[in-house]
Amino acid sequence: MTTQTRINEIQAIYKEWLAVHERLEIAKQDLAKSSDLMSKLEHFYFDGEYRKIFEQIENGLEVDLTTDGEYSVMSEDAIWNAIHDHDSTLWDFMRFCVKHLDKAGE
């Protein structure tokens, strides 16, 4: 392999990294937004409001639980599963980051 070929190869890798890095910056913003939204869902679910409304519905309160295709937030598992999925994703990100930042462990 010539020196020029090697430089061209590394330049292409760098160019690809720049594109990926730009998407990672957007992903960071999405992660922050996701955590903010999850905080609101957790508050609704764990601070008693969900249970209160759920019991009212069970006792005959008529509400429209029609959605655009996603599960209703009043289904018992929708928010619970979302919380688990969110936490699992955060743990996956953290493990990935620690693995790639912990150079001393190599």
A tleap script that builds the chain and sets N, CA, C and O, in Angstrom:
source leaprc.protein.ff14SB
mol = sequence {
  NMET THR THR GLN THR ARG ILE ASN GLU ILE
  GLN ALA ILE TYR LYS GLU TRP LEU ALA VAL
  HIE GLU ARG LEU GLU ILE ALA LYS GLN ASP
  LEU ALA LYS SER SER ASP LEU MET SER LYS
  LEU GLU HIE PHE TYR PHE ASP GLY GLU TYR
  ARG LYS ILE PHE GLU GLN ILE GLU ASN GLY
  LEU GLU VAL ASP LEU THR THR ASP GLY GLU
  TYR SER VAL MET SER GLU ASP ALA ILE TRP
  ASN ALA ILE HIE ASP HIE ASP SER THR LEU
  TRP ASP PHE MET ARG PHE CYS VAL LYS HIE
  LEU ASP LYS ALA GLY CGLU
}
set mol.1.N position { 0.851 -1.172 0.000 }
set mol.1.CA position { 0.000 0.000 0.000 }
set mol.1.C position { 0.896 1.233 0.000 }
set mol.1.O position { 1.842 1.336 0.780 }
set mol.2.N position { 0.578 2.153 -0.882 }
set mol.2.CA position { 1.368 3.380 -0.937 }
set mol.2.C position { 0.942 4.328 0.183 }
set mol.2.O position { -0.130 4.189 0.773 }
set mol.3.N position { 1.802 5.278 0.449 }
set mol.3.CA position { 1.497 6.282 1.462 }
set mol.3.C position { 0.234 7.047 1.090 }
set mol.3.O position { -0.610 7.317 1.945 }
set mol.4.N position { 0.109 7.396 -0.183 }
set mol.4.CA position { -1.072 8.138 -0.626 }
set mol.4.C position { -2.351 7.318 -0.448 }
set mol.4.O position { -3.381 7.850 -0.034 }
set mol.5.N position { -2.283 6.039 -0.756 }
set mol.5.CA position { -3.444 5.160 -0.583 }
set mol.5.C position { -3.852 5.107 0.881 }
set mol.5.O position { -5.037 5.149 1.209 }
set mol.6.N position { -2.852 5.014 1.760 }
set mol.6.CA position { -3.141 4.965 3.196 }
set mol.6.C position { -3.763 6.279 3.677 }
set mol.6.O position { -4.725 6.266 4.446 }
set mol.7.N position { -3.220 7.402 3.230 }
set mol.7.CA position { -3.787 8.702 3.599 }
set mol.7.C position { -5.232 8.799 3.113 }
set mol.7.O position { -6.107 9.253 3.851 }
set mol.8.N position { -5.482 8.378 1.888 }
set mol.8.CA position { -6.841 8.416 1.337 }
set mol.8.C position { -7.797 7.534 2.147 }
set mol.8.O position { -8.946 7.906 2.389 }
set mol.9.N position { -7.314 6.382 2.555 }
set mol.9.CA position { -8.127 5.463 3.356 }
set mol.9.C position { -8.502 6.111 4.698 }
set mol.9.O position { -9.664 6.087 5.104 }
set mol.10.N position { -7.511 6.684 5.372 }
set mol.10.CA position { -7.750 7.312 6.670 }
set mol.10.C position { -8.612 8.564 6.507 }
set mol.10.O position { -9.448 8.855 7.362 }
set mol.11.N position { -8.415 9.304 5.416 }
set mol.11.CA position { -9.256 10.480 5.157 }
set mol.11.C position { -10.718 10.071 5.011 }
set mol.11.O position { -11.601 10.764 5.516 }
set mol.12.N position { -10.987 8.966 4.335 }
set mol.12.CA position { -12.359 8.471 4.165 }
set mol.12.C position { -12.958 8.053 5.509 }
set mol.12.O position { -14.137 8.287 5.773 }
set mol.13.N position { -12.136 7.434 6.349 }
set mol.13.CA position { -12.601 7.044 7.689 }
set mol.13.C position { -12.940 8.286 8.501 }
set mol.13.O position { -13.964 8.328 9.183 }
set mol.14.N position { -12.082 9.294 8.429 }
set mol.14.CA position { -12.324 10.542 9.161 }
set mol.14.C position { -13.606 11.220 8.679 }
set mol.14.O position { -14.398 11.710 9.484 }
set mol.15.N position { -13.802 11.244 7.366 }
set mol.15.CA position { -15.008 11.850 6.797 }
set mol.15.C position { -16.256 11.118 7.291 }
set mol.15.O position { -17.252 11.752 7.640 }
set mol.16.N position { -16.201 9.805 7.320 }
set mol.16.CA position { -17.327 9.016 7.821 }
set mol.16.C position { -17.564 9.302 9.308 }
set mol.16.O position { -18.709 9.423 9.746 }
set mol.17.N position { -16.474 9.409 10.084 }
set mol.17.CA position { -16.600 9.721 11.510 }
set mol.17.C position { -17.280 11.072 11.716 }
set mol.17.O position { -18.122 11.210 12.603 }
set mol.18.N position { -16.922 12.074 10.904 }
set mol.18.CA position { -17.553 13.390 11.031 }
set mol.18.C position { -19.072 13.296 10.877 }
set mol.18.O position { -19.813 13.940 11.620 }
set mol.19.N position { -19.529 12.504 9.924 }
set mol.19.CA position { -20.972 12.339 9.706 }
set mol.19.C position { -21.619 11.630 10.891 }
set mol.19.O position { -22.694 12.021 11.344 }
set mol.20.N position { -20.964 10.593 11.387 }
set mol.20.CA position { -21.490 9.860 12.541 }
set mol.20.C position { -21.498 10.761 13.772 }
set mol.20.O position { -22.459 10.762 14.542 }
set mol.21.N position { -20.434 11.518 13.953 }
set mol.21.CA position { -20.338 12.418 15.109 }
set mol.21.C position { -21.474 13.443 15.110 }
set mol.21.O position { -22.032 13.755 16.162 }
set mol.22.N position { -21.807 13.955 13.953 }
set mol.22.CA position { -22.915 14.910 13.848 }
set mol.22.C position { -24.227 14.257 14.303 }
set mol.22.O position { -25.024 14.882 15.003 }
set mol.23.N position { -24.445 13.005 13.905 }
set mol.23.CA position { -25.652 12.285 14.333 }
set mol.23.C position { -25.614 12.005 15.832 }
set mol.23.O position { -26.660 11.991 16.481 }
set mol.24.N position { -24.423 11.782 16.392 }
set mol.24.CA position { -24.306 11.564 17.837 }
set mol.24.C position { -24.679 12.818 18.622 }
set mol.24.O position { -25.278 12.725 19.693 }
set mol.25.N position { -24.332 13.972 18.102 }
set mol.25.CA position { -24.715 15.225 18.762 }
set mol.25.C position { -26.237 15.356 18.801 }
set mol.25.O position { -26.801 15.796 19.802 }
set mol.26.N position { -26.891 14.977 17.722 }
set mol.26.CA position { -28.359 14.991 17.685 }
set mol.26.C position { -28.902 13.943 18.651 }
set mol.26.O position { -29.889 14.186 19.346 }
set mol.27.N position { -28.261 12.787 18.694 }
set mol.27.CA position { -28.696 11.721 19.606 }
set mol.27.C position { -28.588 12.169 21.063 }
set mol.27.O position { -29.430 11.804 21.883 }
set mol.28.N position { -27.563 12.956 21.395 }
set mol.28.CA position { -27.437 13.487 22.758 }
set mol.28.C position { -28.641 14.348 23.113 }
set mol.28.O position { -29.179 14.257 24.217 }
set mol.29.N position { -29.054 15.175 22.177 }
set mol.29.CA position { -30.231 16.016 22.409 }
set mol.29.C position { -31.484 15.148 22.561 }
set mol.29.O position { -32.326 15.411 23.419 }
set mol.30.N position { -31.599 14.122 21.732 }
set mol.30.CA position { -32.741 13.205 21.826 }
set mol.30.C position { -32.744 12.473 23.160 }
set mol.30.O position { -33.804 12.258 23.748 }
set mol.31.N position { -31.582 12.093 23.635 }
set mol.31.CA position { -31.473 11.397 24.916 }
set mol.31.C position { -31.923 12.302 26.065 }
set mol.31.O position { -32.627 11.861 26.972 }
set mol.32.N position { -31.514 13.556 26.017 }
set mol.32.CA position { -31.941 14.511 27.044 }
set mol.32.C position { -33.452 14.715 26.987 }
set mol.32.O position { -34.112 14.754 28.025 }
set mol.33.N position { -33.997 14.842 25.791 }
set mol.33.CA position { -35.447 15.008 25.634 }
set mol.33.C position { -36.175 13.766 26.128 }
set mol.33.O position { -37.197 13.873 26.806 }
set mol.34.N position { -35.658 12.595 25.794 }
set mol.34.CA position { -36.251 11.334 26.231 }
set mol.34.C position { -36.297 11.263 27.751 }
set mol.34.O position { -37.304 10.841 28.320 }
set mol.35.N position { -35.233 11.665 28.406 }
set mol.35.CA position { -35.185 11.633 29.871 }
set mol.35.C position { -36.171 12.619 30.481 }
set mol.35.O position { -36.785 12.329 31.508 }
set mol.36.N position { -36.327 13.778 29.860 }
set mol.36.CA position { -37.301 14.759 30.339 }
set mol.36.C position { -38.721 14.205 30.211 }
set mol.36.O position { -39.520 14.315 31.141 }
set mol.37.N position { -39.029 13.616 29.073 }
set mol.37.CA position { -40.356 13.028 28.872 }
set mol.37.C position { -40.595 11.876 29.842 }
set mol.37.O position { -41.687 11.740 30.393 }
set mol.38.N position { -39.572 11.047 30.048 }
set mol.38.CA position { -39.719 9.907 30.953 }
set mol.38.C position { -39.958 10.377 32.380 }
set mol.38.O position { -40.719 9.753 33.119 }
set mol.39.N position { -39.323 11.456 32.767 }
set mol.39.CA position { -39.540 12.006 34.103 }
set mol.39.C position { -41.013 12.367 34.308 }
set mol.39.O position { -41.572 12.126 35.377 }
set mol.40.N position { -41.626 12.935 33.296 }
set mol.40.CA position { -43.047 13.291 33.376 }
set mol.40.C position { -43.921 12.038 33.450 }
set mol.40.O position { -44.889 12.001 34.210 }
set mol.41.N position { -43.584 11.012 32.666 }
set mol.41.CA position { -44.341 9.754 32.715 }
set mol.41.C position { -44.199 9.086 34.081 }
set mol.41.O position { -45.177 8.587 34.638 }
set mol.42.N position { -42.973 9.078 34.619 }
set mol.42.CA position { -42.742 8.473 35.937 }
set mol.42.C position { -43.533 9.211 37.022 }
set mol.42.O position { -44.119 8.588 37.907 }
set mol.43.N position { -43.540 10.514 36.943 }
set mol.43.CA position { -44.290 11.308 37.925 }
set mol.43.C position { -45.768 10.921 37.878 }
set mol.43.O position { -46.377 10.683 38.921 }
set mol.44.N position { -46.344 10.856 36.689 }
set mol.44.CA position { -47.748 10.473 36.521 }
set mol.44.C position { -47.998 9.071 37.071 }
set mol.44.O position { -48.999 8.829 37.746 }
set mol.45.N position { -47.082 8.154 36.777 }
set mol.45.CA position { -47.292 6.746 37.120 }
set mol.45.C position { -47.060 6.466 38.605 }
set mol.45.O position { -47.852 5.765 39.236 }
set mol.46.N position { -45.984 7.007 39.160 }
set mol.46.CA position { -45.586 6.646 40.522 }
set mol.46.C position { -46.153 7.557 41.618 }
set mol.46.O position { -46.176 7.167 42.786 }
set mol.47.N position { -46.600 8.734 41.268 }
set mol.47.CA position { -47.061 9.669 42.301 }
set mol.47.C position { -48.565 9.598 42.564 }
set mol.47.O position { -49.137 10.505 43.168 }
set mol.48.N position { -49.196 8.528 42.113 }
set mol.48.CA position { -50.584 8.288 42.469 }
set mol.48.C position { -51.631 8.729 41.467 }
set mol.48.O position { -52.778 8.287 41.536 }
set mol.49.N position { -51.260 9.586 40.544 }
set mol.49.CA position { -52.257 10.079 39.594 }
set mol.49.C position { -52.767 8.962 38.685 }
set mol.49.O position { -53.968 8.856 38.433 }
set mol.50.N position { -51.850 8.134 38.197 }
set mol.50.CA position { -52.255 7.010 37.343 }
set mol.50.C position { -53.257 6.117 38.073 }
set mol.50.O position { -54.318 5.801 37.536 }
set mol.51.N position { -52.920 5.714 39.291 }
set mol.51.CA position { -53.777 4.800 40.069 }
set mol.51.C position { -55.152 5.421 40.307 }
set mol.51.O position { -56.172 4.742 40.199 }
set mol.52.N position { -55.173 6.712 40.632 }
set mol.52.CA position { -56.439 7.401 40.887 }
set mol.52.C position { -57.325 7.364 39.642 }
set mol.52.O position { -58.502 7.016 39.730 }
set mol.53.N position { -56.771 7.718 38.498 }
set mol.53.CA position { -57.551 7.725 37.256 }
set mol.53.C position { -57.945 6.306 36.870 }
set mol.53.O position { -59.072 6.070 36.434 }
set mol.54.N position { -57.021 5.361 37.027 }
set mol.54.CA position { -57.305 3.960 36.701 }
set mol.54.C position { -58.512 3.461 37.495 }
set mol.54.O position { -59.404 2.818 36.943 }
set mol.55.N position { -58.530 3.761 38.781 }
set mol.55.CA position { -59.649 3.325 39.629 }
set mol.55.C position { -60.949 4.025 39.237 }
set mol.55.O position { -62.017 3.413 39.282 }
set mol.56.N position { -60.870 5.288 38.859 }
set mol.56.CA position { -62.069 5.991 38.401 }
set mol.56.C position { -62.639 5.331 37.143 }
set mol.56.O position { -63.854 5.182 37.010 }
set mol.57.N position { -61.767 4.942 36.235 }
set mol.57.CA position { -62.214 4.258 35.015 }
set mol.57.C position { -62.834 2.914 35.376 }
set mol.57.O position { -63.881 2.543 34.846 }
set mol.58.N position { -62.185 2.189 36.278 }
set mol.58.CA position { -62.728 0.896 36.711 }
set mol.58.C position { -64.095 1.051 37.371 }
set mol.58.O position { -64.919 0.138 37.322 }
set mol.59.N position { -64.331 2.202 37.986 }
set mol.59.CA position { -65.609 2.457 38.657 }
set mol.59.C position { -66.636 3.126 37.740 }
set mol.59.O position { -67.667 3.613 38.203 }
set mol.60.N position { -66.345 3.146 36.440 }
set mol.60.CA position { -67.348 3.596 35.482 }
set mol.60.C position { -67.111 4.932 34.815 }
set mol.60.O position { -67.911 5.339 33.972 }
set mol.61.N position { -66.034 5.634 35.162 }
set mol.61.CA position { -65.755 6.902 34.487 }
set mol.61.C position { -65.534 6.627 33.002 }
set mol.61.O position { -64.705 5.796 32.632 }
set mol.62.N position { -66.277 7.327 32.164 }
set mol.62.CA position { -66.133 7.129 30.727 }
set mol.62.C position { -65.123 8.121 30.176 }
set mol.62.O position { -65.286 9.335 30.296 }
set mol.63.N position { -64.084 7.579 29.574 }
set mol.63.CA position { -63.055 8.386 28.920 }
set mol.63.C position { -62.739 7.740 27.583 }
set mol.63.O position { -62.985 6.550 27.390 }
set mol.64.N position { -62.202 8.511 26.674 }
set mol.64.CA position { -61.810 7.997 25.363 }
set mol.64.C position { -60.327 7.628 25.418 }
set mol.64.O position { -59.470 8.499 25.566 }
set mol.65.N position { -60.035 6.349 25.301 }
set mol.65.CA position { -58.647 5.878 25.345 }
set mol.65.C position { -58.123 5.532 23.950 }
set mol.65.O position { -57.142 4.801 23.817 }
set mol.66.N position { -58.774 6.057 22.916 }
set mol.66.CA position { -58.334 5.838 21.542 }
set mol.66.C position { -56.980 6.522 21.335 }
set mol.66.O position { -56.769 7.649 21.782 }
set mol.67.N position { -56.079 5.834 20.658 }
set mol.67.CA position { -54.754 6.397 20.368 }
set mol.67.C position { -54.505 6.333 18.866 }
set mol.67.O position { -55.347 5.851 18.108 }
set mol.68.N position { -53.359 6.818 18.450 }
set mol.68.CA position { -52.965 6.747 17.038 }
set mol.68.C position { -52.274 5.432 16.705 }
set mol.68.O position { -51.647 5.311 15.653 }
set mol.69.N position { -52.383 4.451 17.586 }
set mol.69.CA position { -51.772 3.147 17.340 }
set mol.69.C position { -50.891 2.674 18.477 }
set mol.69.O position { -50.669 1.473 18.633 }
set mol.70.N position { -50.387 3.602 19.272 }
set mol.70.CA position { -49.585 3.211 20.430 }
set mol.70.C position { -50.521 2.737 21.533 }
set mol.70.O position { -51.727 2.979 21.492 }
set mol.71.N position { -49.944 2.057 22.519 }
set mol.71.CA position { -50.751 1.631 23.662 }
set mol.71.C position { -51.264 2.852 24.418 }
set mol.71.O position { -50.613 3.897 24.431 }
set mol.72.N position { -52.417 2.722 25.038 }
set mol.72.CA position { -52.949 3.779 25.891 }
set mol.72.C position { -52.105 3.870 27.159 }
set mol.72.O position { -51.655 2.853 27.686 }
set mol.73.N position { -51.896 5.084 27.641 }
set mol.73.CA position { -51.152 5.259 28.892 }
set mol.73.C position { -51.917 4.687 30.075 }
set mol.73.O position { -51.356 4.530 31.159 }
set mol.74.N position { -53.180 4.376 29.877 }
set mol.74.CA position { -53.966 3.799 30.963 }
set mol.74.C position { -53.927 2.273 30.958 }
set mol.74.O position { -54.474 1.644 31.864 }
set mol.75.N position { -53.288 1.665 29.952 }
set mol.75.CA position { -53.074 0.221 30.040 }
set mol.75.C position { -52.035 0.010 31.133 }
set mol.75.O position { -51.120 0.819 31.289 }
set mol.76.N position { -52.173 -1.066 31.883 }
set mol.76.CA position { -51.317 -1.221 33.065 }
set mol.76.C position { -49.835 -1.333 32.732 }
set mol.76.O position { -48.990 -1.008 33.566 }
set mol.77.N position { -49.513 -1.781 31.540 }
set mol.77.CA position { -48.105 -2.042 31.236 }
set mol.77.C position { -47.435 -1.004 30.347 }
set mol.77.O position { -46.209 -1.007 30.242 }
set mol.78.N position { -48.181 -0.125 29.708 }
set mol.78.CA position { -47.576 0.793 28.737 }
set mol.78.C position { -46.478 1.650 29.368 }
set mol.78.O position { -45.341 1.641 28.894 }
set mol.79.N position { -46.798 2.375 30.409 }
set mol.79.CA position { -45.795 3.256 31.026 }
set mol.79.C position { -44.736 2.432 31.748 }
set mol.79.O position { -43.550 2.758 31.689 }
set mol.80.N position { -45.154 1.369 32.428 }
set mol.80.CA position { -44.197 0.507 33.136 }
set mol.80.C position { -43.141 -0.026 32.168 }
set mol.80.O position { -41.946 0.022 32.460 }
set mol.81.N position { -43.583 -0.533 31.016 }
set mol.81.CA position { -42.650 -1.064 30.023 }
set mol.81.C position { -41.775 0.042 29.439 }
set mol.81.O position { -40.593 -0.176 29.173 }
set mol.82.N position { -42.350 1.223 29.239 }
set mol.82.CA position { -41.562 2.345 28.723 }
set mol.82.C position { -40.459 2.731 29.706 }
set mol.82.O position { -39.335 3.026 29.300 }
set mol.83.N position { -40.782 2.729 30.995 }
set mol.83.CA position { -39.779 3.041 32.022 }
set mol.83.C position { -38.651 2.016 31.972 }
set mol.83.O position { -37.474 2.374 32.000 }
set mol.84.N position { -39.019 0.744 31.898 }
set mol.84.CA position { -38.008 -0.314 31.818 }
set mol.84.C position { -37.166 -0.158 30.556 }
set mol.84.O position { -35.940 -0.251 30.618 }
set mol.85.N position { -37.804 0.078 29.418 }
set mol.85.CA position { -37.069 0.235 28.161 }
set mol.85.C position { -36.120 1.427 28.223 }
set mol.85.O position { -34.982 1.345 27.762 }
set mol.86.N position { -36.587 2.525 28.789 }
set mol.86.CA position { -35.753 3.727 28.897 }
set mol.86.C position { -34.531 3.455 29.781 }
set mol.86.O position { -33.401 3.771 29.411 }
set mol.87.N position { -34.778 2.865 30.952 }
set mol.87.CA position { -33.667 2.550 31.857 }
set mol.87.C position { -32.683 1.583 31.210 }
set mol.87.O position { -31.470 1.752 31.330 }
set mol.88.N position { -33.202 0.581 30.532 }
set mol.88.CA position { -32.346 -0.403 29.868 }
set mol.88.C position { -31.476 0.262 28.802 }
set mol.88.O position { -30.290 -0.044 28.681 }
set mol.89.N position { -32.066 1.163 28.040 }
set mol.89.CA position { -31.310 1.885 27.015 }
set mol.89.C position { -30.223 2.745 27.645 }
set mol.89.O position { -29.096 2.783 27.150 }
set mol.90.N position { -30.552 3.436 28.733 }
set mol.90.CA position { -29.543 4.255 29.412 }
set mol.90.C position { -28.394 3.407 29.940 }
set mol.90.O position { -27.231 3.786 29.804 }
set mol.91.N position { -28.711 2.258 30.543 }
set mol.91.CA position { -27.661 1.361 31.031 }
set mol.91.C position { -26.798 0.862 29.875 }
set mol.91.O position { -25.576 0.787 30.003 }
set mol.92.N position { -27.420 0.522 28.751 }
set mol.92.CA position { -26.655 0.070 27.583 }
set mol.92.C position { -25.697 1.155 27.107 }
set mol.92.O position { -24.532 0.878 26.823 }
set mol.93.N position { -26.191 2.394 27.022 }
set mol.93.CA position { -25.334 3.513 26.624 }
set mol.93.C position { -24.183 3.684 27.608 }
set mol.93.O position { -23.035 3.863 27.202 }
set mol.94.N position { -24.492 3.629 28.905 }
set mol.94.CA position { -23.460 3.827 29.913 }
set mol.94.C position { -22.387 2.740 29.822 }
set mol.94.O position { -21.192 3.036 29.845 }
set mol.95.N position { -22.815 1.496 29.719 }
set mol.95.CA position { -21.841 0.397 29.621 }
set mol.95.C position { -20.967 0.552 28.381 }
set mol.95.O position { -19.755 0.347 28.436 }
set mol.96.N position { -21.591 0.913 27.268 }
set mol.96.CA position { -20.842 1.110 26.032 }
set mol.96.C position { -19.808 2.220 26.210 }
set mol.96.O position { -18.648 2.063 25.831 }
set mol.97.N position { -20.238 3.341 26.788 }
set mol.97.CA position { -19.333 4.479 26.962 }
set mol.97.C position { -18.185 4.148 27.905 }
set mol.97.O position { -17.033 4.471 27.617 }
set mol.98.N position { -18.490 3.507 29.027 }
set mol.98.CA position { -17.439 3.148 29.983 }
set mol.98.C position { -16.442 2.200 29.328 }
set mol.98.O position { -15.231 2.364 29.481 }
set mol.99.N position { -16.946 1.219 28.605 }
set mol.99.CA position { -16.064 0.256 27.933 }
set mol.99.C position { -15.102 0.967 26.981 }
set mol.99.O position { -13.925 0.615 26.905 }
set mol.100.N position { -15.604 1.961 26.260 }
set mol.100.CA position { -14.777 2.628 25.262 }
set mol.100.C position { -13.947 3.772 25.831 }
set mol.100.O position { -13.005 4.230 25.186 }
set mol.101.N position { -14.283 4.233 27.021 }
set mol.101.CA position { -13.492 5.293 27.652 }
set mol.101.C position { -12.445 4.757 28.615 }
set mol.101.O position { -11.465 5.440 28.911 }
set mol.102.N position { -12.645 3.549 29.102 }
set mol.102.CA position { -11.742 2.968 30.091 }
set mol.102.C position { -10.538 2.338 29.394 }
set mol.102.O position { -10.439 1.118 29.272 }
set mol.103.N position { -9.641 3.184 28.948 }
set mol.103.CA position { -8.450 2.711 28.224 }
set mol.103.C position { -7.491 1.950 29.137 }
set mol.103.O position { -6.711 1.122 28.668 }
set mol.104.N position { -7.548 2.229 30.442 }
set mol.104.CA position { -6.656 1.553 31.389 }
set mol.104.C position { -6.982 0.071 31.492 }
set mol.104.O position { -6.124 -0.736 31.848 }
set mol.105.N position { -8.225 -0.285 31.180 }
set mol.105.CA position { -8.641 -1.679 31.274 }
set mol.105.C position { -8.173 -2.535 30.109 }
set mol.105.O position { -8.416 -3.742 30.094 }
set mol.106.N position { -7.511 -1.937 29.143 }
set mol.106.CA position { -7.068 -2.698 27.959 }
set mol.106.C position { -5.758 -3.393 28.199 }
set mol.106.O position { -5.248 -4.072 27.309 }
savepdb mol mol.pdb
quit
